[in-house]
């Protein structure tokens, strides 16, 4: 097996067709077909079967697809580490982040971190939790900022950052008990104008949810179960689109308070107070192994700890020596 064959396999699996893979790889369809045929012959297995106008991957292809992503990720990681060892200026931060953290927190962190490190190269992949955790496990990023890791693989949380999830609406009049507004306690202990609601009122409106694979979607569904309500839901595939939809009155949404700080301040959105809201959660800074991660990641996490952006998880508090990387 060659790296080129593995890249072709990944492209075919993810696109579902020879044509789609060729477009993704900027090669001819004949080149894709030849690469897959050779790979099948070398392995002595069938990887794809025709299904309508596309292809159906076999169980063997599914297994190899999982390995291929890890192998190519490791090759990239090995190349970067080898070059960086002889040329510190080529060091790279490879970070993945769930949408809220990737849009609101990580860019701010990177701006401060890079002020004294202008030569540092950075890649930031933003997506839902399922996607960025897959990037971490397959060695395509070295650090992920997301909710608590739930995968069975060996993963470690180096540090955490508290954040608040609030339920927001652009139509506060629909939820004011006896026509009165209320106040909500924020994560820092202060108070902001808000709206008081009861579960029965929340049952009668549309809830805007993130796509499958999003940690925020999972939390919203858990909240609905805790409230014992089953309102109409509408799935919208991005944080920004959900906030825009909430602003125009399409429904209510559970979002990070930091993602809607401007809207809450300006009054285009209002936080809804209803037990157990608001919810306080943690973003975790996750690596594949607590004992083996790049020096650049250790330096970045130490910077965030020193600037009080994050807190070390308990097992790293005694000395902090683990946050150095290898």
C-alpha positions as CSV (number, residue, x, y, z in Angstrom):
1,X,0.0,0.0,0.0
2,X,1.2,3.5,-0.8
3,X,0.2,6.9,0.7
4,X,-1.3,7.7,-2.7
5,X,-3.5,4.7,-2.7
6,X,-4.7,5.4,0.8
7,X,-5.5,9.0,-0.1
8,X,-7.5,7.7,-3.1
9,X,-9.3,5.2,-0.9
10,X,-10.3,7.9,1.6
11,X,-11.5,10.1,-1.2
12,X,-13.7,7.4,-2.7
13,X,-15.2,6.4,0.7
14,X,-16.0,10.0,1.6
15,X,-17.4,11.0,-1.8
16,X,-19.1,7.7,-2.6
17,X,-18.0,7.6,-6.2
18,X,-15.0,7.5,-8.5
19,X,-16.1,10.8,-10.1
20,X,-16.4,12.5,-6.7
21,X,-13.0,11.2,-5.6
22,X,-11.4,12.4,-8.9
23,X,-12.8,15.9,-8.4
24,X,-11.6,16.0,-4.8
25,X,-8.1,14.8,-5.7
26,X,-7.8,16.9,-9.0
27,X,-7.0,13.8,-11.0
28,X,-8.7,11.8,-13.7
29,X,-11.4,9.2,-13.0
30,X,-9.1,6.7,-14.8
31,X,-6.3,7.4,-12.3
32,X,-8.7,6.8,-9.4
33,X,-10.1,3.6,-10.8
34,X,-6.5,2.3,-11.5
35,X,-5.3,3.1,-8.0
36,X,-8.3,1.3,-6.3
37,X,-8.0,-1.7,-8.7
38,X,-4.3,-2.1,-7.9
39,X,-5.0,-1.7,-4.1
40,X,-7.6,-4.4,-4.3
41,X,-5.3,-6.8,-6.3
42,X,-2.4,-6.2,-3.8
43,X,-4.7,-7.0,-0.8
44,X,-6.7,-9.7,-2.5
45,X,-10.0,-8.2,-1.3
46,X,-12.9,-6.4,-2.7
47,X,-13.1,-2.8,-1.4
48,X,-16.0,-1.4,-3.4
49,X,-19.1,-2.7,-5.2
50,X,-21.3,-0.9,-7.7
51,X,-24.5,0.5,-6.3
52,X,-26.6,2.5,-8.7
53,X,-24.4,5.3,-10.1
54,X,-22.1,5.2,-7.1
55,X,-20.1,2.7,-5.1
56,X,-20.8,0.9,-1.9
57,X,-17.9,0.3,0.4
58,X,-17.4,-3.2,1.7
59,X,-16.6,-4.0,5.4
60,X,-13.0,-4.4,4.3
61,X,-13.0,-0.9,2.9
62,X,-14.4,0.4,6.2
63,X,-11.6,-1.2,8.1
64,X,-8.9,0.1,5.8
65,X,-10.5,3.6,5.7
66,X,-10.1,3.9,9.5
67,X,-6.5,2.8,9.3
68,X,-5.7,5.0,6.3
69,X,-6.7,8.1,8.1
70,X,-4.5,7.3,11.1
71,X,-1.5,6.2,8.8
72,X,-1.6,9.4,6.8
73,X,-2.1,11.5,9.9
74,X,1.0,9.8,11.5
75,X,3.0,10.4,8.4
76,X,2.2,14.1,8.4
77,X,2.9,14.3,12.2
78,X,6.3,12.5,11.7
79,X,7.3,14.9,8.9
80,X,6.4,18.0,10.9
81,X,8.2,16.7,14.1
82,X,11.3,15.7,12.2
83,X,11.7,19.0,10.4
84,X,10.9,21.1,13.5
85,X,13.6,19.3,15.4
86,X,16.3,20.7,13.1
87,X,14.5,24.0,12.3
88,X,12.5,25.5,15.3
89,X,11.1,28.2,13.0
90,X,9.1,25.5,11.2
91,X,7.2,24.4,14.4
92,X,3.4,24.1,13.9
93,X,0.3,24.1,16.1
94,X,-2.3,21.8,14.8
95,X,-5.6,22.5,16.6
96,X,-9.1,21.3,16.2
97,X,-12.1,23.0,18.0
98,X,-15.8,22.6,18.2
99,X,-17.7,25.4,16.5
100,X,-18.3,27.6,19.5
101,X,-14.8,27.4,20.8
102,X,-13.4,27.7,17.3
103,X,-15.4,30.8,16.5
104,X,-15.2,32.6,19.8
105,X,-12.3,31.5,22.0
106,X,-9.5,29.9,20.0
107,X,-8.9,32.9,17.6
108,X,-8.5,35.2,20.6
109,X,-6.2,32.8,22.3
110,X,-4.1,32.4,19.1
111,X,-3.9,36.2,18.6
112,X,-2.4,36.7,22.0
113,X,-0.1,33.6,21.8
114,X,1.3,34.5,18.4
115,X,2.2,38.1,19.3
116,X,5.6,36.9,20.5
117,X,5.8,34.0,18.1
118,X,5.3,35.5,14.7
119,X,7.1,32.6,12.9
120,X,4.8,29.9,14.4
121,X,2.6,28.1,11.9
122,X,-0.9,27.3,12.9
123,X,-3.7,25.2,11.4
124,X,-7.2,25.4,13.0
125,X,-9.9,22.9,12.0
126,X,-13.4,23.9,13.2
127,X,-16.3,21.5,13.2
128,X,-18.7,19.6,15.4
129,X,-17.4,17.4,18.2
130,X,-17.6,14.2,16.2
131,X,-15.5,15.6,13.4
132,X,-12.8,17.2,15.5
133,X,-12.4,14.2,17.8
134,X,-11.9,12.1,14.7
135,X,-9.2,14.5,13.5
136,X,-7.4,14.1,16.9
137,X,-7.6,10.3,17.0
138,X,-6.4,10.0,13.4
139,X,-3.4,12.3,14.2
140,X,-4.5,15.1,11.9
141,X,-4.5,17.6,14.8
142,X,-2.6,17.4,18.1
143,X,-5.0,19.3,20.4
144,X,-8.8,19.6,20.4
145,X,-10.9,22.1,22.3
146,X,-14.3,20.4,22.9
147,X,-16.6,19.0,25.6
148,X,-15.5,16.2,27.8
149,X,-14.0,13.3,25.8
150,X,-16.3,10.4,25.5
151,X,-14.4,8.1,23.1
152,X,-13.1,4.8,24.3
153,X,-9.6,5.5,23.0
154,X,-6.8,6.8,25.3
155,X,-7.5,10.6,25.5
156,X,-6.5,13.1,28.1
157,X,-7.7,16.5,29.2
158,X,-4.9,18.8,30.0
159,X,-6.9,21.8,31.0
160,X,-10.5,23.1,31.1
161,X,-12.3,26.4,30.5
162,X,-15.7,27.0,31.9
163,X,-18.5,28.3,29.7
164,X,-22.2,29.0,30.0
165,X,-25.0,27.7,27.8
166,X,-28.1,29.9,27.7
167,X,-31.5,29.5,26.0
168,X,-32.2,32.6,23.9
169,X,-35.1,34.2,22.2
170,X,-35.8,37.3,20.2
171,X,-39.4,37.4,21.4
172,X,-39.3,37.8,25.2
173,X,-42.9,38.8,25.4
174,X,-43.8,35.1,24.7
175,X,-42.2,34.0,27.9
176,X,-42.7,36.7,30.5
177,X,-44.6,35.3,33.5
178,X,-47.4,37.7,34.3
179,X,-46.0,40.1,31.7
180,X,-42.8,40.7,33.7
181,X,-39.2,40.3,32.7
182,X,-36.7,38.7,35.1
183,X,-33.0,38.6,35.6
184,X,-30.4,35.8,35.2
185,X,-27.2,35.1,37.1
186,X,-24.2,35.0,34.8
187,X,-21.2,32.7,35.0
188,X,-19.1,35.4,36.7
189,X,-21.8,36.0,39.4
190,X,-23.2,39.2,37.9
191,X,-26.8,39.7,36.8
192,X,-28.2,40.5,33.4
193,X,-31.8,41.2,32.2
194,X,-33.5,38.1,31.2
195,X,-36.9,36.4,30.7
196,X,-38.6,34.0,33.1
197,X,-40.3,31.0,31.6
198,X,-41.9,27.7,32.6
199,X,-41.5,24.4,30.8
200,X,-45.1,24.5,29.5
201,X,-44.2,27.7,27.6
202,X,-41.0,26.2,26.2
203,X,-43.0,23.2,25.0
204,X,-45.1,25.4,22.7
205,X,-42.3,26.9,20.7
206,X,-39.7,25.6,18.1
207,X,-36.3,24.7,19.4
208,X,-33.4,25.2,17.0
209,X,-30.9,22.4,17.2
210,X,-27.4,21.8,15.8
211,X,-26.7,18.9,13.4
212,X,-26.1,15.3,14.5
213,X,-22.6,15.0,15.9
214,X,-22.7,18.3,17.7
215,X,-22.1,18.3,21.5
216,X,-24.5,21.3,21.9
217,X,-27.2,19.3,20.2
218,X,-26.7,16.4,22.6
219,X,-26.9,18.9,25.6
220,X,-30.1,20.4,24.2
221,X,-31.7,17.0,23.8
222,X,-30.7,16.1,27.4
223,X,-32.2,19.4,28.6
224,X,-35.5,18.6,26.9
225,X,-35.5,15.2,28.5
226,X,-34.8,16.8,31.9
227,X,-37.7,19.2,31.4
228,X,-39.9,16.3,30.2
229,X,-41.0,18.3,27.2
230,X,-41.0,17.4,23.5
231,X,-41.4,20.6,21.4
232,X,-41.1,20.9,17.7
233,X,-37.4,21.0,16.6
234,X,-35.6,22.4,13.6
235,X,-32.1,21.3,12.8
236,X,-29.7,24.0,11.5
237,X,-26.1,23.1,10.7
238,X,-24.0,25.9,12.1
239,X,-23.7,28.1,15.2
240,X,-24.0,31.3,13.2
241,X,-27.1,30.2,11.3
242,X,-28.8,29.2,14.5
243,X,-28.1,32.5,16.1
244,X,-29.4,34.3,13.0
245,X,-32.5,32.1,13.0
246,X,-33.2,32.9,16.6
247,X,-32.7,36.6,16.0
248,X,-35.4,36.6,13.3
249,X,-37.8,34.7,15.5
250,X,-37.7,31.3,13.9
251,X,-37.3,29.6,17.3
252,X,-35.3,29.5,20.6
253,X,-31.8,28.1,20.8
254,X,-29.4,26.8,23.4
255,X,-26.0,28.5,22.7
256,X,-22.9,29.6,24.4
257,X,-23.4,33.0,26.2
258,X,-20.1,34.1,24.7
259,X,-21.3,33.4,21.2
260,X,-24.3,35.7,21.7
261,X,-22.7,38.3,24.0
262,X,-23.2,41.1,21.6
263,X,-26.8,40.2,20.8
264,X,-27.6,39.9,24.6
265,X,-26.0,43.3,25.2
266,X,-27.8,45.0,22.3
267,X,-31.1,43.4,23.1
268,X,-31.7,41.5,19.8
269,X,-31.7,38.3,21.9
270,X,-32.8,37.6,25.5
271,X,-31.8,34.8,27.8
272,X,-34.6,32.7,29.1
273,X,-34.4,31.7,32.8
274,X,-36.0,28.3,33.5
275,X,-34.6,25.7,35.9
276,X,-32.0,24.3,35.3
277,X,-30.9,27.1,33.0
278,X,-28.3,28.5,32.5
279,X,-26.1,25.5,32.2
280,X,-22.4,25.7,33.1
281,X,-20.1,23.3,31.3
282,X,-16.4,22.9,30.6
283,X,-14.4,23.0,27.4
284,X,-11.5,20.6,27.6
285,X,-8.1,20.9,26.0
286,X,-7.7,17.3,24.8
287,X,-4.7,15.4,23.6
288,X,-4.3,11.8,22.6
289,X,-2.0,10.9,25.5
290,X,-1.1,12.9,28.6
291,X,2.5,11.6,28.4
292,X,3.1,12.1,24.7
293,X,2.2,15.3,22.8
294,X,4.2,17.9,20.9
295,X,6.2,20.6,22.7
296,X,4.3,23.3,20.8
297,X,1.1,22.0,22.4
298,X,2.6,22.0,25.8
299,X,3.9,25.6,25.4
300,X,0.5,26.7,24.1
301,X,-1.4,25.2,27.0
302,X,1.1,26.6,29.5
303,X,0.6,30.1,28.0
304,X,-3.2,29.7,28.4
305,X,-2.8,28.6,32.0
306,X,-0.4,31.5,32.8
307,X,-2.8,34.0,31.2
308,X,-5.7,32.5,33.2
309,X,-7.7,31.6,30.1
310,X,-7.8,27.9,31.2
311,X,-7.2,25.9,34.4
312,X,-5.1,22.7,34.6
313,X,-7.2,19.6,35.2
314,X,-6.6,18.2,38.7
315,X,-4.1,15.6,37.9
316,X,-1.8,18.3,36.4
317,X,-2.2,20.8,39.2
318,X,0.5,19.6,41.7
319,X,3.6,20.6,39.5
320,X,2.3,21.4,36.1
321,X,5.4,19.6,34.8
322,X,3.3,17.5,32.5
323,X,2.5,20.6,30.4
324,X,5.7,20.6,28.6
325,X,5.2,18.2,25.7
326,X,7.8,16.0,24.1
